[in-house]
Amino acid sequence: MRYELMLPHQIRKAIAENWPVALPLGVLEYHGEHMAVGMDTLAVVKMLELFEKEADIVILPPFYYGAASYAVAPPEGNGSVQVGGRALAPFGEELFYSLLRVGFRNIHAIIHHQTENFAAGMPTDLAFKTAGRQAIFRFLEKERGEGWWGSDTMAGYYVEHAEGGNFFNWIQVHPLMPTVTDGQYPFDHAGIGETSLMLALCPEAVDAGHFADNTGWYTATAPEASMELGQKGVAMILDHLRAMLTA
């Protein structure tokens, strides 16, 4: 369900049943002359809408204003919007803290931008990972007081942690696509992989008439894109979402 359309009784049901709450997290970034600047975030939104057809989930309004960087192209006339990680982290903390106050304990931010480096982290995902940890510590201290972890009530912490009972899992950040695809799907920027994914998920975000206007090396394979390849990527990502959100 889209969070902005939910009624309070539906929110309470989602809390009681511990539905996953997903934040589509992304950027506005130049993706060649043939593709929309919102590609990274649109991919997350559209995939979550597909996942919603098979499982109970709360989809938060998407956040488009991440750290796009100007590594691909300067912003002038190209559209990339850059908000640095130092500004993102305080916002993320306030958002996550508020969601914990609402009652959610199964919160997931899902990102596609720069996730080939997800294990090491890049500005947007790192900012929101830090924000999640800060929000959890802040919330626990408010609810349980200082010294909450050292109290006798936490004596079983390590056993519970080993069994998966970890309140730091209340907020998690994930890549939309598995970071290792084992050659099953091309991982690129505005090339055959991302263009195919958009053809399958949001074809209005691609204009093949502008393939010839591209000059960047990273778009060289874009004309080879197909909806069929994109559907293969969709199936792979759906499996990935199932593993992340229904575990």
C-alpha positions in Angstrom: 0.0 0.0 0.0 1.1 3.5 -0.7 1.7 5.1 2.7 0.2 8.5 1.7 -3.1 6.7 0.9 -3.3 4.7 4.1 -5.9 5.2 6.8 -4.9 5.0 10.5 -6.5 1.6 10.9 -4.5 0.3 7.9 -1.3 1.6 9.5 -2.1 -0.1 12.7 -2.7 -3.4 10.9 0.6 -3.0 9.1 2.4 -2.4 12.4 0.7 -5.4 14.1 1.5 -7.7 11.3 5.1 -6.3 10.9 4.7 -5.5 7.2 7.9 -4.4 5.5 8.0 -0.6 5.0 10.0 0.3 1.9 11.6 3.7 1.1 12.5 4.0 -2.6 15.8 5.9 -2.3 17.5 7.5 -5.3 18.7 10.4 -7.3 18.1 12.6 -10.3 21.1 12.0 -12.6 22.0 12.3 -16.2 21.5 9.0 -17.9 22.4 9.9 -21.5 20.3 11.7 -24.0 17.9 8.8 -24.4 16.7 8.2 -20.8 15.0 10.1 -18.0 17.0 11.5 -15.2 14.9 9.7 -12.5 15.9 6.3 -13.8 17.6 5.0 -10.6 14.6 5.9 -8.4 12.0 4.9 -11.0 13.4 1.4 -11.1 13.0 1.0 -7.4 9.4 2.4 -7.4 8.3 0.3 -10.3 9.8 -2.9 -8.9 8.2 -2.3 -5.5 4.8 -1.9 -7.2 5.3 -5.3 -8.8 6.3 -6.8 -5.5 3.2 -5.3 -3.9 1.0 -7.5 -6.1 2.3 -10.6 -4.3 3.0 -9.5 -0.7 1.8 -7.0 1.9 4.1 -4.0 1.9 4.0 -0.3 2.8 5.6 1.8 0.1 6.7 5.2 1.3 6.8 8.3 -1.0 10.1 8.0 -3.0 13.1 10.2 -2.1 14.7 11.4 -5.3 17.2 13.9 -3.8 20.2 11.8 -3.1 23.9 12.4 -3.9 23.9 12.0 -7.7 27.4 13.6 -8.0 28.6 15.2 -11.1 30.9 12.4 -12.0 28.9 11.5 -15.2 28.3 14.9 -16.5 28.1 18.5 -15.3 24.6 19.6 -14.2 24.2 22.5 -16.6 21.6 21.5 -19.1 21.9 17.9 -18.2 19.8 17.7 -15.1 21.8 16.0 -12.4 20.8 17.2 -8.9 23.4 16.8 -6.1 22.6 16.8 -2.4 25.7 15.8 -0.4 25.8 13.0 2.2 26.3 15.5 5.1 22.9 17.0 4.3 21.2 13.6 3.7 22.2 11.9 7.0 20.3 14.3 9.3 17.2 14.1 7.1 17.5 10.3 7.1 17.8 10.1 10.8 14.7 12.3 11.4 12.7 10.3 8.9 13.7 6.9 10.3 13.2 8.1 13.9 9.7 9.3 13.0 8.9 5.9 11.4 10.0 4.1 14.6 7.8 6.5 16.6 4.9 5.5 14.4 5.5 1.9 15.3 7.3 0.3 12.4 10.0 -2.2 13.0 10.7 -3.6 9.6 12.0 -0.6 7.6 14.0 -0.9 4.4 15.6 1.8 2.2 16.2 0.4 -1.3 18.6 2.1 -3.7 19.9 1.4 -7.2 22.3 4.4 -7.6 26.0 3.4 -7.5 25.3 0.0 -6.0 28.1 -1.8 -7.8 30.1 -0.4 -4.8 27.4 -1.2 -2.2 29.6 -3.3 0.0 32.1 -0.4 0.5 29.3 2.1 0.3 28.7 5.3 -1.6 27.5 8.7 -0.4 23.7 8.2 -0.5 23.6 4.7 0.9 26.2 5.4 3.5 24.3 8.5 4.7 21.1 6.5 5.1 22.9 3.5 6.8 24.4 5.9 9.3 21.0 7.6 9.7 19.3 4.3 10.4 21.8 3.4 13.2 21.6 6.8 14.8 17.8 6.7 14.7 17.7 3.3 16.4 20.1 4.3 19.2 18.2 7.5 19.7 14.9 5.7 19.8 16.1 3.0 22.2 17.6 5.5 24.6 14.3 7.5 24.6 12.2 4.4 25.2 14.5 2.6 27.7 16.7 5.3 29.2 20.4 5.6 29.4 22.2 2.3 30.2 19.5 0.3 28.4 22.0 -2.1 26.9 23.8 -2.8 30.1 20.7 -3.5 32.1 19.8 -7.1 33.3 16.9 -7.2 30.8 19.5 -7.4 28.0 21.3 -10.4 29.4 20.2 -12.6 26.6 21.3 -10.1 23.9 24.0 -12.2 22.3 21.9 -15.4 22.2 19.0 -13.5 20.7 21.3 -11.8 18.3 22.7 -15.1 17.1 19.1 -16.3 16.6 18.3 -13.3 14.4 16.6 -11.2 17.1 18.5 -8.0 16.4 16.8 -4.6 16.8 19.4 -3.1 14.5 17.6 -4.9 11.8 14.6 -2.6 12.3 16.2 -0.3 9.7 18.2 -1.7 6.7 19.5 -0.4 3.5 19.6 -2.6 0.4 20.7 -2.5 -3.2 17.8 -3.0 -5.7 19.8 -5.4 -7.8 22.2 -8.1 -6.4 25.6 -6.6 -6.5 27.0 -9.8 -8.0 24.9 -10.9 -11.0 27.3 -13.6 -12.1 27.0 -12.5 -15.7 23.2 -13.1 -15.7 22.5 -9.4 -16.3 24.6 -6.4 -17.4 25.3 -3.9 -14.6 25.9 -0.5 -16.2 25.0 3.2 -16.3 22.6 4.1 -19.1 23.8 1.2 -21.2 22.1 -2.0 -22.3 21.3 -3.1 -18.8 19.6 0.0 -17.4 18.0 0.9 -20.7 16.5 -2.6 -20.9 15.2 -2.4 -17.4 13.4 0.9 -18.1 11.9 -0.5 -21.3 10.4 -3.3 -19.2 9.4 -1.1 -16.2 8.8 2.4 -17.5 9.0 2.6 -21.3 8.0 6.3 -21.3 11.4 7.0 -19.6 13.2 5.9 -22.8 13.3 7.6 -26.2 15.2 5.5 -28.8 15.1 8.4 -31.1 17.9 10.0 -29.1 20.3 7.0 -29.0 22.3 8.7 -31.8 22.7 11.9 -29.7 24.8 10.1 -27.1 28.5 10.6 -26.9 29.5 9.0 -23.6 31.3 5.6 -23.6 28.8 4.4 -21.0 25.9 4.7 -23.4 27.5 2.8 -26.3 25.5 -0.4 -25.7 22.2 1.4 -25.1 20.9 0.7 -28.7 21.2 -3.0 -28.0 18.6 -2.8 -25.2 15.4 -4.8 -25.3 12.3 -5.3 -23.3 13.0 -9.0 -23.2 16.4 -8.5 -21.5 14.7 -6.0 -19.2 12.1 -8.6 -18.2 15.0 -11.0 -17.3 16.3 -8.2 -15.0 12.9 -7.7 -13.5 12.6 -11.4 -12.6 16.1 -11.4 -11.0 15.2 -8.3 -8.9 11.9 -9.7 -7.8 13.7 -12.8 -6.5 16.1 -10.4 -4.7 13.2 -8.4 -3.1 11.5 -11.6 -2.0 14.7 -12.7 -0.2 15.1 -9.2 1.4 11.6 -8.4 2.4 10.0 -11.7 3.3 12.8 -13.2 5.3 
